[in-house]
Amino acid sequence: MGVVVVTGAAGRIGTAVLPLLPEVWQVKATDLTAAGGVAPLDVTDRKACASVIVGHFS
């Protein structure tokens, strides 16, 4: 099973890509602000990125 963190999931590319990912993958959708199943994540915040990755993959 694949695991992927999608940054910018609420944007134009993210919203186009998310439905194309295999349903068997674990997907963590993120963007600067939370909205409709998208978790907030500022990719310039190194600690926040680490916590999302560690929390999602452990």
Secondary structure, DSSP 8 states (H G I E B T S, - for coil): --EEEETTTTSHHHHHHGGGS-TTSEEEEEESS-BTTBEE--TT-HHHHHHHHHHHH-
